[in-house]
Amino acid sequence: MSVRGNLDTARRIRMFTKEVKTSVNWVCPVCQREISGFSFCPECRTKARPSVQRGYWELANQHRVSKIFKRRMCNVW
């Protein structure tokens, strides 16, 4: 595969993660309340987790991204 193809794939995934980040719904693991714009739940102060992470991993695997790239992107979450 050409270098240009790899860059194109990386760019596509970066674009996708940006889109997801802007429209992400955080779900509180304790009270299952959706939180937007917070990294913790305003009610019970639990650290929230993104509900879209699985979708991102599926996309990453689909494009056969290198493990290093995936690890780096995972740290962003």
C-alpha positions as CSV (number, residue, x, y, z in Angstrom):
1,M,0.0,0.0,0.0
2,S,1.3,3.4,-0.9
3,V,2.3,6.1,1.7
4,R,-0.4,8.3,0.3
5,G,-3.1,5.7,1.0
6,N,-1.9,5.3,4.6
7,L,-2.1,9.1,5.1
8,D,-5.5,9.2,3.6
9,T,-6.7,6.4,6.0
10,A,-5.2,8.2,9.0
11,R,-6.9,11.5,7.9
12,R,-10.2,9.8,7.5
13,I,-10.0,8.3,11.0
14,R,-8.9,11.6,12.5
15,M,-11.9,13.3,10.9
16,F,-14.2,10.6,12.2
17,T,-12.9,10.9,15.8
18,K,-13.3,14.7,15.6
19,E,-16.9,14.3,14.5
20,V,-17.6,11.8,17.3
21,K,-16.0,14.0,19.9
22,T,-18.2,16.9,19.1
23,S,-21.4,14.9,19.3
24,V,-20.5,12.4,22.0
25,N,-23.0,11.6,24.7
26,W,-21.3,10.7,27.9
27,V,-23.1,8.1,30.1
28,C,-22.7,8.0,33.8
29,P,-21.7,4.4,34.8
30,V,-23.6,4.7,38.1
31,C,-26.9,6.6,37.4
32,Q,-26.9,6.0,33.6
33,R,-27.6,9.7,33.0
34,E,-26.4,11.2,29.8
35,I,-23.9,14.0,30.3
36,S,-22.9,16.5,27.6
37,G,-19.8,18.6,28.0
38,F,-18.7,17.2,31.3
39,S,-16.1,14.5,32.1
40,F,-17.9,13.7,35.3
41,C,-21.5,13.3,36.4
42,P,-23.0,16.5,38.0
43,E,-25.3,14.4,40.2
44,C,-23.1,11.7,41.7
45,R,-19.6,13.1,40.6
46,T,-18.6,9.8,39.0
47,K,-16.1,9.9,36.1
48,A,-18.1,9.3,33.0
49,R,-17.1,7.2,30.0
50,P,-17.9,7.8,26.3
51,S,-20.6,5.5,24.9
52,V,-19.0,5.7,21.4
53,Q,-15.7,4.0,22.1
54,R,-16.7,0.6,20.7
55,G,-17.8,2.3,17.5
56,Y,-14.4,3.9,17.1
57,W,-12.5,0.6,17.7
58,E,-14.7,-1.1,15.1
59,L,-13.8,1.6,12.6
60,A,-10.1,1.4,13.5
61,N,-10.0,-2.4,13.0
62,Q,-11.9,-2.1,9.8
63,H,-9.2,0.2,8.3
64,R,-6.4,-2.1,9.6
65,V,-4.7,0.7,11.4
66,S,-1.4,-0.1,13.1
67,K,-1.4,-1.0,16.8
68,I,0.7,2.1,17.6
69,F,-1.7,4.4,15.9
70,K,-4.6,2.8,17.7
71,R,-2.9,3.1,21.1
72,R,-2.1,6.7,20.5
73,M,-5.7,7.5,19.5
74,C,-7.0,5.5,22.5
75,N,-5.2,7.8,24.9
76,V,-7.2,10.7,23.5
77,W,-10.4,9.3,25.0
